[in-house]
Amino acid sequence: MRAELALLGEDYKSHKSVIASFRKHFLKTEILDRELSKTIAQLLDVRTQCDYDDHYIISKEEVIAQIENAKTFVDVIESHLATV
């Protein structure tokens, strides 16, 4: 996300701000598939729970799903960056 925003001359300190700006510039405008918003939300949710919930236990299946989400996201971003 930051790489895409850097091309616009934008950078933010918080995850929330990076995500909000990314959604505004790339998903709401449909430059990238809006479905990525769900992927971002899932990834952020798991990250937040792992970081801040002392009793959160992630299952192997969830880990595998999040790895696939991350790969999909990276592939989409790399493809888009290759065209700009």
C-alpha positions as CSV (number, residue, x, y, z in Angstrom):
1,M,0.0,0.0,0.0
2,R,2.8,2.4,0.9
3,A,4.5,1.9,-2.5
4,E,1.3,2.8,-4.3
5,L,0.8,5.9,-2.1
6,A,4.4,6.9,-2.5
7,L,3.8,7.3,-6.2
8,L,1.1,9.9,-5.2
9,G,3.6,11.6,-2.9
10,E,1.7,10.4,0.2
11,D,2.9,8.7,3.4
12,Y,1.3,8.2,6.8
13,K,2.4,7.1,10.2
14,S,-0.6,4.9,11.2
15,H,-1.9,1.8,9.6
16,K,-5.4,3.3,9.7
17,S,-4.3,6.3,7.7
18,V,-2.4,4.3,5.1
19,I,-5.4,2.0,4.6
20,A,-7.9,4.8,4.4
21,S,-5.9,6.7,1.8
22,F,-5.2,3.5,-0.2
23,R,-9.0,2.7,-0.2
24,K,-9.8,6.3,-1.2
25,H,-7.3,6.5,-4.1
26,F,-7.2,2.9,-5.4
27,L,-10.4,1.0,-4.4
28,K,-13.2,3.6,-4.4
29,T,-11.9,4.8,-7.8
30,E,-11.8,1.2,-8.9
31,I,-8.2,1.5,-10.1
32,L,-7.9,-1.8,-8.2
33,D,-10.6,-4.3,-7.5
34,R,-12.8,-3.2,-4.6
35,E,-12.7,-6.8,-3.2
36,L,-9.2,-6.0,-1.9
37,S,-10.9,-4.0,0.8
38,K,-12.2,-7.3,2.3
39,T,-8.7,-8.8,2.1
40,I,-7.2,-5.8,3.8
41,A,-9.8,-5.9,6.6
42,Q,-9.2,-9.6,7.2
43,L,-5.4,-9.2,7.3
44,L,-5.6,-6.2,9.6
45,D,-8.1,-7.9,11.9
46,V,-5.8,-10.9,12.4
47,R,-2.7,-8.7,12.8
48,T,-4.5,-6.5,15.4
49,Q,-5.8,-9.5,17.3
50,C,-2.4,-11.2,17.4
51,D,-0.7,-8.0,18.5
52,Y,-3.1,-6.8,21.1
53,D,-5.2,-9.7,22.4
54,D,-3.1,-11.7,24.9
55,H,-5.3,-14.7,24.6
56,Y,-5.8,-14.8,20.8
57,I,-4.9,-18.1,19.3
58,I,-4.8,-18.4,15.5
59,S,-5.5,-21.7,13.9
60,K,-3.4,-23.3,11.3
61,E,-6.3,-22.9,8.8
62,E,-6.5,-19.2,9.5
63,V,-2.7,-18.8,9.0
64,I,-2.9,-20.5,5.7
65,A,-5.9,-18.4,4.6
66,Q,-4.0,-15.2,5.7
67,I,-0.9,-16.2,3.8
68,E,-3.0,-16.7,0.7
69,N,-4.7,-13.3,1.2
70,A,-1.3,-11.7,1.6
71,K,0.0,-13.4,-1.6
72,T,-3.1,-12.3,-3.5
73,F,-2.7,-8.7,-2.3
74,V,1.0,-8.6,-3.1
75,D,0.4,-10.0,-6.6
76,V,-2.2,-7.4,-7.4
77,I,0.0,-4.5,-6.1
78,E,3.1,-5.8,-8.0
79,S,1.0,-6.1,-11.2
80,H,-0.3,-2.6,-10.9
81,L,3.1,-1.1,-10.0
82,A,4.5,-2.7,-13.1
83,T,2.0,-0.8,-15.3
84,V,2.7,2.7,-13.9
